[in-house]
Amino acid sequence: MKELNKEEVERFVLLVQQMRTSQKDYFSTRTKAALEKSKKLERDVDNTIQDIFYPQQKLFN
């Protein structure tokens, strides 16, 4: 696992907050744009988690 500094943790927390807000927006509106934004942020969170916990696997994917 990668050691995170304070700025990286803050960026990750902000990204997760944005994702959750986007998900709530989608479930209240059910618009295609809201769904696409939510899915993009989910991918961003997943990629960040991958980079933090499994950085060596990026070499082979």
N, CA, C and O atoms as a MOPAC input file, in Angstrom:
PM7 MOZYME 1SCF
protein

 N      0.84500 1    -1.17800 1     0.00000 1
 C      0.00000 1     0.00000 1     0.00000 1
 C      0.88700 1     1.23700 1     0.00000 1
 O      1.91000 1     1.29100 1     0.68400 1
 N      0.47800 1     2.21500 1    -0.77200 1
 C      1.21500 1     3.47600 1    -0.88000 1
 C      0.95200 1     4.35300 1     0.34300 1
 O     -0.17700 1     4.43800 1     0.82500 1
 N      1.99600 1     4.99700 1     0.83300 1
 C      1.85500 1     5.96200 1     1.93200 1
 C      1.30700 1     7.25900 1     1.35600 1
 O      1.84900 1     7.78100 1     0.38200 1
 N      0.24000 1     7.78500 1     1.94500 1
 C     -0.39100 1     9.00800 1     1.44900 1
 C     -0.03100 1    10.19500 1     2.32500 1
 O      0.03100 1    10.08800 1     3.55000 1
 N      0.20400 1    11.32700 1     1.67700 1
 C      0.40700 1    12.53900 1     2.46000 1
 C     -0.95300 1    13.22200 1     2.67400 1
 O     -1.96600 1    12.78900 1     2.12500 1
 N     -0.96000 1    14.26500 1     3.45600 1
 C     -2.20600 1    14.94100 1     3.81900 1
 C     -2.96100 1    15.45700 1     2.59000 1
 O     -4.18300 1    15.32500 1     2.52200 1
 N     -2.26100 1    16.03100 1     1.63500 1
 C     -2.90300 1    16.56600 1     0.42900 1
 C     -3.57300 1    15.45900 1    -0.37700 1
 O     -4.67400 1    15.65100 1    -0.89200 1
 N     -2.92700 1    14.31700 1    -0.48900 1
 C     -3.50100 1    13.19300 1    -1.23300 1
 C     -4.76000 1    12.67400 1    -0.54300 1
 O     -5.74500 1    12.34800 1    -1.20500 1
 N     -4.72600 1    12.60000 1     0.77100 1
 C     -5.90400 1    12.15700 1     1.52400 1
 C     -7.04900 1    13.14900 1     1.31500 1
 O     -8.18900 1    12.74700 1     1.08100 1
 N     -6.74500 1    14.43400 1     1.39900 1
 C     -7.77700 1    15.45900 1     1.20800 1
 C     -8.37000 1    15.39300 1    -0.19500 1
 O     -9.58200 1    15.53000 1    -0.36100 1
 N     -7.52400 1    15.18400 1    -1.21100 1
 C     -8.03300 1    15.05600 1    -2.59000 1
 C     -8.92600 1    13.83300 1    -2.73400 1
 O     -9.96100 1    13.88500 1    -3.39900 1
 N     -8.52000 1    12.73200 1    -2.10500 1
 C     -9.32600 1    11.51700 1    -2.19500 1
 C    -10.67700 1    11.70800 1    -1.50300 1
 O    -11.71300 1    11.31000 1    -2.03700 1
 N    -10.66400 1    12.31000 1    -0.33000 1
 C    -11.91500 1    12.55800 1     0.39500 1
 C    -12.82600 1    13.46700 1    -0.43500 1
 O    -14.02900 1    13.22100 1    -0.51900 1
 N    -12.27600 1    14.49400 1    -1.03700 1
 C    -13.05900 1    15.38600 1    -1.88800 1
 C    -13.64700 1    14.63100 1    -3.07800 1
 O    -14.80700 1    14.83500 1    -3.43600 1
 N    -12.85300 1    13.76700 1    -3.68500 1
 C    -13.33100 1    12.97100 1    -4.81100 1
 C    -14.49300 1    12.07300 1    -4.39400 1
 O    -15.48200 1    11.95900 1    -5.11900 1
 N    -14.37800 1    11.43800 1    -3.23500 1
 C    -15.45900 1    10.57600 1    -2.73900 1
 C    -16.70400 1    11.40700 1    -2.43400 1
 O    -17.82000 1    10.97700 1    -2.72400 1
 N    -16.52400 1    12.58400 1    -1.85700 1
 C    -17.67200 1    13.46400 1    -1.59300 1
 C    -18.36400 1    13.85100 1    -2.89700 1
 O    -19.59200 1    13.85700 1    -2.97800 1
 N    -17.57200 1    14.17400 1    -3.91200 1
 C    -18.15200 1    14.52000 1    -5.21400 1
 C    -18.91600 1    13.33700 1    -5.80100 1
 O    -19.99900 1    13.50300 1    -6.36100 1
 N    -18.34500 1    12.15200 1    -5.66900 1
 C    -19.00300 1    10.95500 1    -6.18000 1
 C    -20.34400 1    10.72500 1    -5.48500 1
 O    -21.35100 1    10.46000 1    -6.14300 1
 N    -20.35600 1    10.82600 1    -4.16000 1
 C    -21.59800 1    10.60000 1    -3.41100 1
 C    -22.65600 1    11.65100 1    -3.76000 1
 O    -23.83400 1    11.32000 1    -3.89700 1
 N    -22.24700 1    12.90000 1    -3.90200 1
 C    -23.18200 1    13.95200 1    -4.29500 1
 C    -23.74600 1    13.65600 1    -5.67700 1
 O    -24.94400 1    13.81500 1    -5.91200 1
 N    -22.89400 1    13.23000 1    -6.57600 1
 C    -23.32800 1    12.90300 1    -7.93000 1
 C    -24.28900 1    11.71000 1    -7.93400 1
 O    -25.27700 1    11.71100 1    -8.66900 1
 N    -24.00500 1    10.70700 1    -7.12500 1
 C    -24.89700 1     9.55500 1    -7.03500 1
 C    -26.26900 1     9.97200 1    -6.50600 1
 O    -27.29900 1     9.54300 1    -7.02800 1
 N    -26.27700 1    10.80200 1    -5.47800 1
 C    -27.55400 1    11.28200 1    -4.93000 1
 C    -28.31700 1    12.09100 1    -5.96700 1
 O    -29.53900 1    11.98300 1    -6.07400 1
 N    -27.59300 1    12.90200 1    -6.73000 1
 C    -28.21200 1    13.68200 1    -7.80100 1
 C    -28.85300 1    12.75900 1    -8.83500 1
 O    -29.98100 1    12.98300 1    -9.27400 1
 N    -28.11500 1    11.72300 1    -9.21300 1
 C    -28.67300 1    10.78900 1   -10.19400 1
 C    -29.94900 1    10.13200 1    -9.66400 1
 O    -30.95000 1    10.06800 1   -10.37700 1
 N    -29.92500 1     9.65100 1    -8.44300 1
 C    -31.09500 1     8.94800 1    -7.91800 1
 C    -32.28400 1     9.86600 1    -7.67900 1
 O    -33.41800 1     9.40000 1    -7.57300 1
 N    -32.03100 1    11.16300 1    -7.59400 1
 C    -33.16700 1    12.08100 1    -7.45900 1
 C    -33.68200 1    12.57500 1    -8.81100 1
 O    -34.84800 1    12.95400 1    -8.92800 1
 N    -32.81700 1    12.57200 1    -9.83800 1
 C    -33.23400 1    13.08800 1   -11.15300 1
 C    -33.38800 1    12.00800 1   -12.21600 1
 O    -34.22800 1    12.12400 1   -13.10800 1
 N    -32.57800 1    10.96000 1   -12.12200 1
 C    -32.55500 1     9.85700 1   -13.10400 1
 C    -32.26500 1    10.33400 1   -14.53000 1
 O    -32.76700 1     9.76000 1   -15.49600 1
 N    -31.44500 1    11.39600 1   -14.65600 1
 C    -31.09300 1    11.87300 1   -15.99000 1
 C    -29.84500 1    11.15500 1   -16.48900 1
 O    -29.03000 1    10.66400 1   -15.70800 1
 N    -29.71900 1    11.10900 1   -17.81100 1
 C    -28.56600 1    10.46300 1   -18.42100 1
 C    -27.27800 1    11.20700 1   -18.05200 1
 O    -26.25800 1    10.57900 1   -17.77100 1
 N    -27.32300 1    12.52900 1   -18.05300 1
 C    -26.13700 1    13.32600 1   -17.71700 1
 C    -25.68500 1    13.05200 1   -16.28700 1
 O    -24.48900 1    12.92200 1   -16.03000 1
 N    -26.62000 1    12.96400 1   -15.36700 1
 C    -26.28300 1    12.69100 1   -13.96900 1
 C    -25.69100 1    11.29100 1   -13.82200 1
 O    -24.75800 1    11.08500 1   -13.04700 1
 N    -26.23500 1    10.33600 1   -14.56600 1
 C    -25.71100 1     8.96700 1   -14.52900 1
 C    -24.28300 1     8.92800 1   -15.05800 1
 O    -23.41200 1     8.30600 1   -14.44900 1
 N    -24.03700 1     9.58600 1   -16.18200 1
 C    -22.69700 1     9.59600 1   -16.76900 1
 C    -21.68700 1    10.24300 1   -15.82300 1
 O    -20.57500 1     9.74000 1   -15.66800 1
 N    -22.06700 1    11.35000 1   -15.19300 1
 C    -21.17600 1    12.01700 1   -14.24900 1
 C    -20.88600 1    11.10800 1   -13.06100 1
 O    -19.74200 1    11.00600 1   -12.61700 1
 N    -21.91300 1    10.45400 1   -12.55200 1
 C    -21.75900 1     9.55600 1   -11.42400 1
 C    -20.82400 1     8.39000 1   -11.76900 1
 O    -19.94700 1     8.03800 1   -10.98000 1
 N    -21.01500 1     7.80700 1   -12.92900 1
 C    -20.18200 1     6.68200 1   -13.35000 1
 C    -18.73000 1     7.10400 1   -13.54400 1
 O    -17.81700 1     6.34700 1   -13.21400 1
 N    -18.50700 1     8.31100 1   -14.07800 1
 C    -17.15000 1     8.80600 1   -14.27100 1
 C    -16.45200 1     8.98200 1   -12.92400 1
 O    -15.29700 1     8.58900 1   -12.75600 1
 N    -17.16300 1     9.57300 1   -11.97100 1
 C    -16.57300 1     9.76700 1   -10.64500 1
 C    -16.32100 1     8.43100 1    -9.94700 1
 O    -15.32700 1     8.28400 1    -9.23500 1
 N    -17.20600 1     7.46200 1   -10.14300 1
 C    -16.98400 1     6.13100 1    -9.57500 1
 C    -15.71500 1     5.51000 1   -10.15800 1
 O    -14.93400 1     4.89900 1    -9.42900 1
 N    -15.50600 1     5.66100 1   -11.46300 1
 C    -14.27900 1     5.14700 1   -12.08700 1
 C    -13.05300 1     5.85100 1   -11.51500 1
 O    -12.03100 1     5.21600 1   -11.25400 1
 N    -13.15800 1     7.16900 1   -11.31900 1
 C    -12.04600 1     7.92600 1   -10.74800 1
 C    -11.70900 1     7.43000 1    -9.34000 1
 O    -10.53700 1     7.27700 1    -8.99600 1
 N    -12.72900 1     7.18200 1    -8.53700 1
 C    -12.50400 1     6.65700 1    -7.18300 1
 C    -11.88700 1     5.26300 1    -7.26400 1
 O    -10.92800 1     4.97000 1    -6.54900 1
 N    -12.42300 1     4.40500 1    -8.12100 1
 C    -11.87300 1     3.05500 1    -8.28000 1
 C    -10.41000 1     3.09900 1    -8.71300 1
 O     -9.58500 1     2.34200 1    -8.20100 1
 N    -10.09100 1     3.98300 1    -9.65500 1
 C     -8.70700 1     4.10000 1   -10.11900 1
 C     -7.79000 1     4.60600 1    -9.02200 1
 O     -6.65000 1     4.15700 1    -8.90600 1
 N     -8.27200 1     5.52600 1    -8.22600 1
 C     -7.47100 1     6.04300 1    -7.11800 1
 C     -7.22000 1     4.95400 1    -6.08500 1
 O     -6.10800 1     4.82600 1    -5.57200 1
 N     -8.23800 1     4.17700 1    -5.78200 1
 C     -8.07100 1     3.05000 1    -4.84900 1
 C     -7.06700 1     2.05900 1    -5.41200 1
 O     -6.21200 1     1.55600 1    -4.68400 1
 N     -7.16600 1     1.77800 1    -6.69500 1
 C     -6.21800 1     0.86600 1    -7.35100 1
 C     -4.78800 1     1.39600 1    -7.20200 1
 O     -3.87200 1     0.64100 1    -6.87600 1
 N     -4.60600 1     2.68200 1    -7.44100 1
 C     -3.27400 1     3.28400 1    -7.33400 1
 C     -2.72300 1     3.22200 1    -5.91800 1
 O     -1.52000 1     3.04900 1    -5.72500 1
 N     -3.59800 1     3.36300 1    -4.92500 1
 C     -3.15200 1     3.37900 1    -3.52700 1
 C     -2.83600 1     1.97000 1    -3.02700 1
 O     -1.77800 1     1.73600 1    -2.44300 1
 N     -3.76000 1     1.03300 1    -3.25900 1
 C     -3.62900 1    -0.28400 1    -2.65600 1
 C     -2.92700 1    -1.32100 1    -3.52300 1
 O     -2.35300 1    -2.27800 1    -3.00400 1
 N     -2.96800 1    -1.13800 1    -4.84300 1
 C     -2.39600 1    -2.14300 1    -5.74600 1
 C     -1.55900 1    -1.49400 1    -6.85400 1
 O     -1.77100 1    -1.79000 1    -8.03000 1
 N     -0.62500 1    -0.62500 1    -6.50600 1
 C      0.11600 1     0.09500 1    -7.55700 1
 C      0.92100 1    -0.81200 1    -8.48300 1
 O      1.09000 1    -0.49200 1    -9.66000 1
 N      1.41100 1    -1.91800 1    -7.98100 1
 C      2.20400 1    -2.81400 1    -8.80700 1
 C      1.37100 1    -3.46900 1    -9.90100 1
 O      1.92100 1    -3.80800 1   -10.94900 1
 N      0.09100 1    -3.65700 1    -9.70800 1
 C     -0.75800 1    -4.29900 1   -10.70000 1
 C     -0.99300 1    -3.41800 1   -11.91700 1
 O     -1.34600 1    -3.93000 1   -12.98000 1
 N     -0.80800 1    -2.11100 1   -11.79200 1
 C     -0.96500 1    -1.19700 1   -12.92300 1
 C     -0.00400 1    -1.53500 1   -14.04000 1
 O     -0.29800 1    -1.28400 1   -15.20900 1
 N      1.13900 1    -2.10100 1   -13.70000 1
 C      2.14800 1    -2.42700 1   -14.71600 1
 C      1.65200 1    -3.48500 1   -15.69400 1
 O      2.10200 1    -3.53900 1   -16.83900 1
 N      0.74500 1    -4.30800 1   -15.25100 1
 C      0.31100 1    -5.43900 1   -16.06400 1
 C     -1.08000 1    -5.26500 1   -16.64600 1
 O     -1.52100 1    -6.12300 1   -17.41000 1
 N     -1.78000 1    -4.20800 1   -16.32400 1
 C     -3.13800 1    -3.98400 1   -16.83200 1
 C     -3.13200 1    -3.01100 1   -17.97900 1
 O     -4.18800 1    -2.70300 1   -18.53200 1

